Amino acid sequence: MRDPFIESIEKLLLRDLAQLEKELEMYPDESSVWKTTGAISNSAGNLTLHLIGNLRYFIGTQLGKTGYERDRPAEFSSRDVPRATLIESYSRDKNRYPPGTRGSRCFQTAATVS
């Protein structure tokens, strides 16, 4: 029997990642994903990279003991990563394991976005 807590966290993460994908796809073009204006200093693209790094570090390294080494500065300095690459990056992580086996392993992949 699966741990109900792990199952509920998994559902929340998967729900929110699906919403992130929808929001990224709403940008009219690739350059808009990386645009900052006024007081907004972090683009949607950089925030997505930051979220991917956070999930891979916490869930992968801390819970899954994957050895993933986070490059936090790159999460905020990288630019113009195609939207499809961002989406594929976290989709690869969440889809790596079949339903019912993800648990704390759902973001163990330590692949980098380039």
Contacts in CASP RR format, 6 or more apart in sequence:
PFRMAT RR
TARGET T0000
AUTHOR 0000-0000-0000
METHOD contacts of the structure
MODEL  1
MRDPFIESIEKLLLRDLAQLEKELEMYPDESSVWKTTGAISNSAGNLTLH
LIGNLRYFIGTQLGKTGYERDRPAEFSSRDVPRATLIESYSRDKNRYPPG
TRGSRCFQTAATVS
2 100 0 8 1.000
2 103 0 8 1.000
6 103 0 8 1.000
6 104 0 8 1.000
7 103 0 8 1.000
9 103 0 8 1.000
10 102 0 8 1.000
10 103 0 8 1.000
10 106 0 8 1.000
13 55 0 8 1.000
13 94 0 8 1.000
13 106 0 8 1.000
14 94 0 8 1.000
14 106 0 8 1.000
17 90 0 8 1.000
17 91 0 8 1.000
17 94 0 8 1.000
20 48 0 8 1.000
20 51 0 8 1.000
20 90 0 8 1.000
21 87 0 8 1.000
21 91 0 8 1.000
23 44 0 8 1.000
24 33 0 8 1.000
24 44 0 8 1.000
24 45 0 8 1.000
24 48 0 8 1.000
24 83 0 8 1.000
24 86 0 8 1.000
24 87 0 8 1.000
25 83 0 8 1.000
25 87 0 8 1.000
27 33 0 8 1.000
27 44 0 8 1.000
27 83 0 8 1.000
30 80 0 8 1.000
30 82 0 8 1.000
30 83 0 8 1.000
31 80 0 8 1.000
33 43 0 8 1.000
33 44 0 8 1.000
33 45 0 8 1.000
33 48 0 8 1.000
33 83 0 8 1.000
33 86 0 8 1.000
34 43 0 8 1.000
34 44 0 8 1.000
34 45 0 8 1.000
34 46 0 8 1.000
34 79 0 8 1.000
34 80 0 8 1.000
35 43 0 8 1.000
36 42 0 8 1.000
36 43 0 8 1.000
42 50 0 8 1.000
42 76 0 8 1.000
45 81 0 8 1.000
45 86 0 8 1.000
46 75 0 8 1.000
46 76 0 8 1.000
46 78 0 8 1.000
48 86 0 8 1.000
48 90 0 8 1.000
49 74 0 8 1.000
49 75 0 8 1.000
49 76 0 8 1.000
49 78 0 8 1.000
49 81 0 8 1.000
49 86 0 8 1.000
49 113 0 8 1.000
50 72 0 8 1.000
50 75 0 8 1.000
50 76 0 8 1.000
51 90 0 8 1.000
52 75 0 8 1.000
52 86 0 8 1.000
52 89 0 8 1.000
52 90 0 8 1.000
52 93 0 8 1.000
52 113 0 8 1.000
53 70 0 8 1.000
53 72 0 8 1.000
53 75 0 8 1.000
55 90 0 8 1.000
55 93 0 8 1.000
55 107 0 8 1.000
56 66 0 8 1.000
56 68 0 8 1.000
56 70 0 8 1.000
56 93 0 8 1.000
56 107 0 8 1.000
56 109 0 8 1.000
56 110 0 8 1.000
57 68 0 8 1.000
57 70 0 8 1.000
59 104 0 8 1.000
59 106 0 8 1.000
59 107 0 8 1.000
59 108 0 8 1.000
60 66 0 8 1.000
60 67 0 8 1.000
60 68 0 8 1.000
60 104 0 8 1.000
60 105 0 8 1.000
60 107 0 8 1.000
60 108 0 8 1.000
60 110 0 8 1.000
61 67 0 8 1.000
61 68 0 8 1.000
61 69 0 8 1.000
61 70 0 8 1.000
63 104 0 8 1.000
64 104 0 8 1.000
64 105 0 8 1.000
64 108 0 8 1.000
66 108 0 8 1.000
66 109 0 8 1.000
66 110 0 8 1.000
67 110 0 8 1.000
68 108 0 8 1.000
68 110 0 8 1.000
69 110 0 8 1.000
71 112 0 8 1.000
78 113 0 8 1.000
81 113 0 8 1.000
81 114 0 8 1.000
85 113 0 8 1.000
85 114 0 8 1.000
86 113 0 8 1.000
89 111 0 8 1.000
89 113 0 8 1.000
90 107 0 8 1.000
92 109 0 8 1.000
92 111 0 8 1.000
93 106 0 8 1.000
93 107 0 8 1.000
93 108 0 8 1.000
93 109 0 8 1.000
93 111 0 8 1.000
94 102 0 8 1.000
94 106 0 8 1.000
94 107 0 8 1.000
96 105 0 8 1.000
96 106 0 8 1.000
96 108 0 8 1.000
96 109 0 8 1.000
97 103 0 8 1.000
97 105 0 8 1.000
97 106 0 8 1.000
END
